[in-house]
Amino acid sequence: MLSGMTQPAASTAVSAFPPGTACAGCCTRLVDFGVRLGGTQILENVNLHVHCGELTAVIGPNGAGKTTLFRAMLGEVPHSGELRFVHEGDSGRALVPRIGYVPQKLDFDPASPVTVTDLFAAATSRLPVWLGTRSATRSLAVEALARVDVAELAECRLGQLSCGQLQRVLLALALHPLPDLLLLDEPVSGVDQAGTDVFYQMVCRLRHQFDLSVILISHDLSEVARHADRLIFLNRTVLADGPPARVLADPGVRRTFNLDVILPRKTEK
């Protein structure tokens, strides 16, 4: 059966705007965000301002605090500072964003009979899955999966899915209900190049279609440089922030990732 599953969509608050409508001017802000665990400062003075419709990639060395940042935003670990969602048409009133989350992996028993629809039922219904799945839940699952072009997977067992298919299922779940902010933690880890291209193209389409703020963690600098509007270089705090070409030209980034060997230096136009 499923074990250690974190619900991909964290509905932390009800958004002030109807699902599926483009807000035309909103942002998610982290203000003096910090995390201290067991006497160790993991993150400090993190300040970010992410606009709707923007795809932001967070890069950094192992142990930089990237996943901890997401866990704090989801409310899984205590933090200092503030997480705000602001809409310019709402008199600047700060709200708590509805957050959709796609984890790096989902822990489950591949031999279990759990289907994709069962997963939706477990995440969206208060009734135990073993009591059966309502027709309304099946319809919801098919509708959500159609949004990411995999409606045909609704009755497939989780153990039958490829890495790419499973990540698209988790993306569909993270988009129900439609969030203000979508967090993707290394979403294409273990996915082949064709599946990676499809996933990034889909995320780009969805963020424009629904005016989503998207923040993703990735170690694949070439991929995020192609698709992201903005890179954040994080190592306990934000050390570089800007367009991909500018951040990848930063001396600290180049030393950390050995880019002087891997990539030629580029000048931003």
N, C-alpha and C positions, 0 to 999 in steps of 0.2 A: 504494500500500500504506500501512499504518499508519506514521506517522512521529512520533517524539518522544512515544510513548505511555508514560505512567506507569501502572503497574498500579494500578487503583483500590483494590484491597484489599491492604493491607500486613500480612502475617501476621508480626509481629515476635516473637511468642512464643506458646506454646500456653497458652490460658486454663486456669485451674484448675477451671472450671465447665463442665458439659456444654452444648453449643450448644442454644439454644431454651429453657433453663430460666431462670426469673426468680430473680435472686440474692437479692432481698429486702433487700439492704443492702450496697452496694458504692459505691466512688467512685474517680474519677481525680483525681490531684493533680499540679499543677505547683508545684514548690518552688524559689523564687529562680531562675526560668528566665531565661536571657539568651542573646542571639546577638550576636556581634561579627564583622563581615565586612569585610575590607580596611581594618582600622583604624577602622571606623565602628561605633558601638554602635547596633544595630538595635532590640534589645529588652533590657530590664534589669528585674530584680526583679519578674518576673511570677509572681504566686502565685494559683492558682485551685484550687478544690475543687468538682468536678462530680459530682453523685450520679447513679446509674443511674436511668433513666426520666426524666431531666431534659433539657429542650431549652434550650440556652444559645446565644444569638446574640451574635457579636462584631461590634461596629460601630466605626468610626473613620475619620478622613480618609485620603485616598490617601497612601501612604508611611508609614502608621502601624505597619507590621510585621505586619499580619494574616496574609497568606499566608506570610510568613517564619515566623511562629509555627507554622503547620501543617507547613511543610517541616521545621522542627526537630523537631517531635513525631514525624514520620515517619522521622527519622534521615537526611534528605537534606542537612542542613547541620549543622555542629557547634554545640553549645550548652553553656552552663554550667547548673548546677542539675540538678534531677531531675524525671523523669516517673514517677509511681508509680500502680499500680492496687492498691487495697486492698479486701479483703472482710472484713466483720466476723466472719464465721464461720470465718475462716482464721487466727485468732490475730493479726490485724493485720499479717500478713506482706505486704510490698510485692512486687508482681509487675510484670512489664512487660506492658502491655495489648496485646491483639490489636486492631489498628486497621483499620477500613474507611475508604476515602477516595473521595470523589466530586469530581473536579477541575471547575474552571469550564468547561473545554472539552476535547475530545479532538481532537488533530490527526491527520487522516487524509485520504487522497485520496478524495473523494466518488465518483469514477469507478471505483474499485477494486471487485473482486468480493467483497470481504471481507464475510462475513455476521456476524450477532450470535453465532451458534454458534462461528464462527471466532474471534471476540473472546474468548469464554469459553475456547476451547481454548488460545489464545495466553497467556492469563493463568493458567490452571490446570494446563496440561500441560507436561511437559519436552520433548515431541516437537515438531518443526517442524510448523506448520500445513499446509505443502505436502505432508506425508506422508498427509494425510487426517485426518478427525475420527472418533474412536471413538464407538460407540453409547453408551457410558457417559458420554462428555462431552456428547453431545446430550441425554441424559436429565437430566444435571446442569443444563445450560443451561435446559431447559424448566422444571424444578423451581424454579430460582432466579428465573426470569422470572415464574412463576406467583405468587411471593410478592409481586410488585409489579403483578400483574394485566396482564402483557403477554406471556404465554406464546406468543401467536400470532405474535410478532415473531422467533421463534428462527431462521427461515431467511431473514429479510429482510436485504438488504444495508444496511450502515451508511449509505450515501449516500442511501437511500430514507427514512430516518427523519426525523421532525420533531425540533426541538430538545427538545421535551418528552418524546418517545419515547426519544431517545438518553439523556437524563438518567435516565429510569427504568431503562434497560438498565444504565447505569453504577451506579445505586443497587443493582440486583439483584446485580451483580458485587461491589460493596463489601460486601454482606451474606453473601458466601460466601468462607470460613467465617464463621459469625456472629461479629461482633466484640464486644469489650467497649466500644469507643469508636468512634463514627461521626463522621467529619469531612466537612463539606460546604462547599466553597469556592464561594460564590455559585452555588448549584445551579440557580437558575431564571433566570440571566442569558440573555436572548434568548427566553425562554418567554412565551407570551401569558398573559393574566390567568386564563383557564379552566385552562390547564395548570399555572399557578402554584398555584392553589387545590387542584387535584388532588394535586400533588406535596406540598404542606404537609400536607394531610389524610392522605396515605399515610405520611409520616414520623411524624406524631403517632400513627397507628395502630401502626406498627412499633415505636416506642420503648416504648409501653405493652405490646404483645404480647411483646416480648423483653427488656424492662427495660433498654433501651439508653441509654447516655449519648450525647447528640448535641450537637456543637458546630458551628454554622454561621456562615459569614461572609456578611454581606448589607449592601447599601447601601439597601435598601428598608425604611425605618423603620416605615412603616405596617403592612407585612406581618409583620415580626418582632414588632412590638408586639402583634399579634393572636394569634400562635401560640407565641411563646417564653415560657418560665417566667421567664427571667432574661436581662438584657442586660449585656454587658461593654463598656465604652467603653475602647478601647485606643488609646494613642498613645505608642508605645515602652514604656510600662508601663501597668498598669491604673489608670485615673483615676476610674472609677465602676463600680459593680457592684451589681446588685439587681434587683427587679421592674421590668418595662418602664416603668410610669408614673413610678416614682421616678427612674430613670436619665434618661428623657426630660425630666424637670423640672430636671435638673442644669444650672446656668448654663453650664458649660463645654461640655456637649453641645449646648445650645440655640444657643450662639454658633457652634460648629463647623458645625452643619447649618442654621443660620439658621431655627431652629424658631419663633422669635417671629413670623416672617412666615408660615411654612407651617402651623403647628399652634397652636391655642390652648393656653394653659397649663392643665394638668389637675392636680387634687389627688388623690392616691392615697387611696382609701377605706380 
